[in-house]
Amino acid sequence: MVMSTSLRSGRRLVSSVFNNREFSTTCQGNKVIQQQHEQLQETGKSLNLCSAINQALHIALETDPRSYVFGEDVSFGGVFRCTTGLAEKFGKKRVFNTPLCEQGIVGFGIGLAAMIVNEAAKFRYRSGNQFNCGGLTIRTPYGAVGHGGHYHSQSPEAFFCHVPGIKWLYRLAVEEVPEHDYMLPLSEAEVIREGSDITLVGWGAQLSIMEQACFDAEKEGISCELIDLKTLIPWDKETVETSVRKTGRLLISHEAPVTGGFGAEISASIVERCFLRLEAPVARICGLDTPFPLVFEPFYVPTKNKIVDAIKATVNY
């Protein structure tokens, strides 16, 4: 049984999906995933993230009668309209609202108990692999939204990356997705843009800002290679290492505070692997070591101009 739970801070949206699927052996699974990835390149169409989530929830509810969606406002379509049409199509017994209580919703998802760190992540370990949470997935928006402030614009990924038993994934805001059920491999980064002078690494919404910075740097004769890490735990060290060995320079950008951010882990790992190939210190363009400010959000987040300045400084070091 695969279970997915989504949390939204703000007027918070939380939904849980239980989905049961047959998994092939490792070799067969890799072959199937590769075939589906190739088909995706041919048949996928561009969807924003909310539409893709809605499509995925429809597929889960259609293919598994034991799947459910529950959370805050989900029967109304949710704050971001990710669950639009589900209650009408699948009924209120499978798509239903809950009180505004994230702890209770995640706990209900795990048991269907405090929750992600002390229960879900350690459930398999403490039982000696006799029990698990059925492949629990927690889906949650994060980061700057323009009005989220110190609660709803946070980026707490580094905290969860310290918890063994959790995999931490990110998706682009808009990307090519197929209309049918499919799988993509975890822990494989994607080179979005090839370059020769400097490697840029990011994930999630920050990638669009970094891509704009790459275009501006190109106008000044700087060739940037941009990598979408996609998965933080475990992350694709090999792809990043290969790129840095080629360019000799690395810049990492994320919205979370710079101190103790996941960018520091990437920096340390690449220095260990590529020390003699680096032409400049690793640059990190990140959020500040303060609570996320509501009014001063533009000063807090790593902007295109901050990244362009760091690219120039690193290349000209």
N, C-alpha and C positions, 0 to 999 in steps of 0.2 A: 504494500500500500504506500503510495506516495502522497504526502500531504503538503499543501502549500498554504501559507498564511500571509496576508498582506496587512501592513500597518501604515496608517497615514497620520502624521501630525498635522495640525491645522484644525479644521473641523473634522477630526480624524476618521479615516476610512480603514477598516480592518476586515479582511475576508479570508476564509479558510477553504481550501479545496482538498478533497480526498480523492486520490486517483490511483487505481491499481493497474499495473501493466506488467507484461511478461518481458524479462530482459534476456538477451542472448548471451552467449559466452563472450569473453573479452575479445577474441579475434573476430568473431562474427559481428560483435557490437561495433568494433572499430570500422569494419568494412561497411556496415549499414550506415553508420554516421557519415563516413566519407562519401558514400553514394548520395545520401540525402543532402549533404553540403553541396555537391556538384549540381544536384537538381535544383537546389535553392538559387544558385547563380543563374539558372535558366528560367525558372518559373516564378521567382519571388517578385513581389511588388512592394513599393515603398509605403510604409504605414508609420504613423506616429506611435509612441510607446503605449498610450492609453488604448488606442484601437487594437494594437497587437495583443494586449492583455485581455481585452474583451473577447477577441477571437479565440485566444487560448482557453479562456474559461468556458466558452461555448463548447469547444472540442472536448474538454475534460468532462463536462456535465453530460454531453451526448454519448460519450464512449464508455463511461463508467457509472452505473446506477448508484454506486456507493459514494459518489463525490457530492460535496456540499460547498456552498459559499455562505459564509456568515460573518457579520461584522457591522460596523457603524454606518448606517445609511445605505448599505449595499442593495437593499430591495428597492430603493428609490433611484438607483443608478450610480450612487456614490458621488463624492465631491468632484472627482475628475472624470465622471461618467464611464469609469472602467467596467461597471457592472450593468450598464444600460441594457434592458430587454431580458435579463436573465430570469427575474422573478416571473415575468409574464409567460415566458416560454417553458420554464421548468417547475414553476409552482412555489408557493411560500413554504412548503415543507423542506425544500432543498436550498432555497435562497431566502435568508431571513436576517433581520436586524438584531443587533445586540445592544446592551447598554454601553456607554462610553467608558470602557475599562479594558485597556490593552492587556494587562496582566491576566485578567479572567479569560479573555478571548484566546490568547496564546495557550494558556493552561488548558482550556477546553479542547483546543486543537491537539495538544500533546496527548491528552487522555482520551478522547472520544470513542508539587506541581509546579520556588519561584522560577523559573520558566526557562529562558533561553540558555543562560550561562550555567546555572546549577542543575538543571534537569535535562533539557533537550540535548545539549552538547555532550553530556556525560552518561546518558542513559545506556548506550551500548557498552561503554567501557566498564561501568560499575556492575553490569550484569554479566560480564564475561562473554559478551556477544550473544547472550540468550535472548535479549530483547532490544528493540530500537524504536525510534519514533516514526518508523515507516517512511523515511525520506522526507522529513519536514522541510518545507520551503517557506521562508518568511519574505514577503514582497513589500518593500517600503520605499517610497520616494525619499529623497534626502537633499540637502544642500540649499543654496540660495534660490528663492522663489520670488523675490521682489518685495515680499511683505511678511516673511515668516518670523523674523526676529530671532531672539535668543533660544527659543524652543524649536521652532519648526523649520529652521534653515541650517541646523547643525549637520555636521558630517562626522559621525562617530565610528567610522569604519575601523580605525586603528584599535579601538578598544576591543571590538569583537575579533579582530585578527589575533589577539593574544589568547583566545580561547580555543584549545585543541578540540576538534570534533565539529568545527563549523567551517563551511566553505563560503566565501564572500564573493558575490558576482555583481557585475554591473552591465547595463545595456545602454546603447545609444538612444537618444531621444527619437530619432527617425532613422530607420534602416530598412533594408529589403527583407521581407519575410514571406514565406509561402502561406497559402490559405488552408493547408492541411496540417495534420499532426506531424511533427518532425523532431529530430534531436540534433544538437550541436555539441562538439567535444568541449569539455571543461579544461581550464588551465592552458588554453592555447591563445596567445596574443595574436593580434592582427596588425600587419604593417599597412596602415591606411595610406601613407604617402612615403615614397622612397626618396632618399636624399643621401648626400655624401659628406656634409660638413659638420652636422650635429644631430644627435638623436634626442627626440622629445618623447616622453612617456607620460601618459595620463589615462584616465578612465571616466566613464559617465559623461555628465554634461560639460565638464571642463574641456573635452576633446574639441568641441566646436570652437571654443575660444582659442585653443592652441592651433587649430587649423587656420584660423584667420591670421594668427601671428606668423605661421609658416608662409602664407601668401605675401605678407608685408616684408618678411625677411628676404623672400625670393627677389623682390623688387630691388633689393640692395645687394644682390649677388650671393646670398647665403642659401645653400641647399639643405633643407631640413628633412629628416626622416621622422615621421610621426607614427607612434605605436599605441594602439588601443590595448591596454593590458587585459581587459574583460574580467579576469578572475584575479582576486587578490590573494586568496588562500585556497590552494597553492597558486603561486604566480609563475609565469613563463620566463624563468631566468635565461633560458637558452636563446630565445628570440631577442631579448634585450641585449644579452652579451654579444651575440653575433653582430648586431647593429653597432654597438659601441666600439667593437674591435675594428669596424669599418670606418666610423666617423671620428673616433678618438675623443668625443665629447658627449656629455649627457645632461639633459635638463628634465626635471620632474616637476609637475604642477598638479596640485589638488587644493580643494577649498578648505579642508581641515587645517587646524593650527599646525604651524611648521614644526614645533617642538613635539617629538614623539609621534609625528605623523607617519603614515606608511611610506612616504617618500624617503624617510631616513633609512628604512629597512632596504629599500631598493638601492639607495646610494651605497650603503655598507656592503651589500652583496656584490655590486658591480665593481667597487674598488678592490674587493678581495679577488675578483676574477680577472679584472682588466687593468690592474694598477700600472703596469708597464706600457700600456697602450693609450692611456689617457693623456691628452694634450692640455687639459685644464681641469680645475676642480669641478666636481659635480655641482650643478646649480639646482636649487629648489625654490620655486615660486609658489607660495602657499598662502593660506589664511594666517591671521594674526593670533597671538597667544592671549586672546581676550574672548569673552562671550560674544556671540554673533550679534552685531548691532543692527537694530531695525532701521534707523534713519541714515546711518553711515555705511550701509551695505556696499555701495560702490567703492568705498575706500578699503573695505575689508577683503573683498574677493580678489583673486589673482586675475587681472584684466589682460587684454590683448597687449596693451602698451607695456605693461610690466614684463610680460613674457618676451616681447620683441627686444626690450632693453637688455634683458638677461641673455638672450641669444647673441646679441652683438658683443656683450662683455665676455661671454664664454669663448666665442669664436676668435675674438681679438686678444685673448689673454696672453 
